[in-house]
Amino acid sequence: MPLLDQIKEYAQSISAEFKEKKGSGEINLVIAERKTFLSKEKLAYQARFRLDEAAKTLRFTEILRESSSGMDAGMGFKTESLRTGKGGQMESLIEQQADQFGKKYAYRFDFKAVRGKIEALAKAAGYDFQYQITAKGL
C-alpha cells in the first residue's frame, strides 16, 4: 500500500480530516472546544507533510492552533497559533503552551504520538523522515 494511503488510513483511525494535493497532505483534528455566551473557541491540531518520491523523504511539520468566532469581552476577533518542535527548546515551549491550553480547555491529546506514527509509517515504507519547525518549503 502506498505511504500516502497508509497515512490517510491512520488519519481516519483517529477521526481526523485528511486532505491531499499533489504529493502533499494535511491532517486536521479539533482536539477541544469551548462555548461561551457569545463566542465559540476551538483548539485544533494540524500536521502538514510533503512526500518527495525522488529523494524518498517525507518532510513534516505540525501546529496547534486556537481560533475563535463570535464576540469576546474585548469586542473583537482573535486567532492564535503555536508551532510544535521536535527537540530542545521548542519541545519544552510546546509543552508549556499545551499546559496553558490545558488551563483553558479540557483535552487529552498526544501530538507526539501522531508525529511518531507518521515517522514509523515513513520509515517502514523506506522513506527518510525530516521534521521541519515551519511549513516553509513544504
C-alpha positions as CSV (number, residue, x, y, z in Angstrom):
1,M,0.0,0.0,0.0
2,P,1.4,3.4,-0.9
3,L,2.6,5.6,2.0
4,L,0.1,8.3,1.3
5,D,-2.8,5.8,1.6
6,Q,-1.3,4.5,4.9
7,I,-1.2,8.0,6.3
8,K,-4.8,8.6,5.1
9,E,-5.9,5.4,6.8
10,Y,-4.2,6.4,10.0
11,A,-5.8,9.8,9.9
12,Q,-9.2,8.2,9.6
13,S,-8.5,5.9,12.5
14,I,-8.0,8.9,14.8
15,S,-11.1,10.7,13.3
16,A,-9.0,13.4,11.7
17,E,-9.8,15.2,8.4
18,F,-7.3,14.3,5.7
19,K,-6.5,16.5,2.6
20,E,-4.2,15.5,-0.2
21,K,-2.9,17.5,-3.1
22,K,0.0,16.6,-5.5
23,G,2.2,14.7,-3.1
24,S,1.4,16.8,0.0
25,G,-1.1,16.1,2.7
26,E,-2.7,17.7,5.7
27,I,-4.2,16.2,8.8
28,N,-6.6,18.4,10.8
29,L,-8.2,17.4,14.1
30,V,-10.2,19.6,16.5
31,I,-9.0,18.5,20.0
32,A,-11.0,20.8,22.2
33,E,-13.9,23.3,22.0
34,R,-15.3,25.9,24.4
35,K,-18.6,27.7,24.1
36,T,-19.3,30.9,26.0
37,F,-22.2,33.3,25.8
38,L,-21.4,35.0,22.5
39,S,-18.4,33.0,21.2
40,K,-17.1,29.6,20.3
41,E,-13.4,28.7,20.7
42,K,-11.6,25.7,19.2
43,L,-8.2,24.2,19.7
44,A,-7.0,22.3,16.6
45,Y,-4.0,20.2,15.7
46,Q,-2.7,20.4,12.2
47,A,0.0,18.3,10.6
48,R,1.3,19.0,7.1
49,F,3.7,16.9,5.1
50,R,5.2,16.5,1.6
51,L,6.4,13.3,0.0
52,D,9.5,13.6,-2.2
53,E,9.4,10.4,-4.2
54,A,12.8,11.1,-6.0
55,A,14.7,11.6,-2.7
56,K,12.4,9.1,-0.8
57,T,11.8,11.7,2.0
58,L,8.8,12.8,3.9
59,R,9.0,16.4,5.3
60,F,6.7,17.0,8.2
61,T,5.6,20.0,10.3
62,E,2.8,20.4,12.9
63,I,1.0,23.2,14.7
64,L,-1.5,23.8,17.5
65,R,-4.0,26.5,16.6
66,E,-6.6,28.2,18.6
67,S,-9.4,30.0,16.8
68,S,-12.5,31.7,18.0
69,S,-15.6,33.1,16.4
70,G,-18.2,35.5,17.8
71,M,-17.6,38.3,20.2
72,D,-15.2,38.2,23.1
73,A,-15.0,40.6,26.1
74,G,-12.8,42.9,24.0
75,M,-15.4,43.1,21.3
76,G,-13.1,41.7,18.6
77,F,-11.9,38.5,17.0
78,K,-8.8,36.6,17.7
79,T,-6.7,33.8,16.3
80,E,-3.6,32.3,17.8
81,S,-1.3,29.6,16.6
82,L,1.6,27.8,18.3
83,R,4.1,25.7,16.5
84,T,5.5,22.5,17.9
85,G,9.1,21.4,17.6
86,K,11.0,18.1,17.6
87,G,13.8,18.8,20.1
88,G,15.3,21.1,22.7
89,Q,13.8,24.4,23.5
90,M,10.9,24.2,21.0
91,E,9.8,20.9,22.6
92,S,9.7,22.5,26.1
93,L,7.9,25.5,24.7
94,I,5.1,23.4,23.2
95,E,4.8,21.6,26.5
96,Q,4.4,24.9,28.3
97,Q,1.9,26.1,25.7
98,A,0.0,22.8,26.0
99,D,-0.1,23.3,29.8
100,Q,-1.5,26.8,29.2
101,F,-4.2,25.5,26.8
102,G,-4.9,22.8,29.5
103,K,-6.0,25.6,31.8
104,K,-8.5,26.9,29.3
105,Y,-9.6,23.6,27.6
106,A,-10.2,20.1,28.9
107,Y,-8.4,17.8,26.5
108,R,-6.2,14.8,26.2
109,F,-4.2,14.7,23.0
110,D,-0.7,13.4,22.4
111,F,0.7,15.2,19.4
112,K,3.9,13.3,19.8
113,A,2.0,10.0,19.1
114,V,0.8,11.4,15.8
115,R,4.3,12.5,14.8
116,G,5.7,9.2,15.9
117,K,3.2,7.1,14.0
118,I,3.8,9.0,10.7
119,E,7.5,8.8,11.2
120,A,7.2,5.0,11.7
121,L,5.0,4.6,8.6
122,A,7.5,6.6,6.6
123,K,10.5,4.6,7.7
124,A,8.7,1.3,7.2
125,A,8.0,2.3,3.6
126,G,11.6,3.2,3.0
127,Y,11.3,7.0,3.4
128,D,13.6,9.3,5.4
129,F,11.6,11.4,7.9
130,Q,12.6,15.1,8.1
131,Y,10.9,17.3,10.8
132,Q,10.6,21.0,10.0
133,I,9.7,23.6,12.6
134,T,8.0,25.8,9.9
135,A,5.9,24.9,6.9
136,K,8.1,26.9,4.6
137,G,9.3,24.8,1.7
138,L,6.6,22.2,2.1
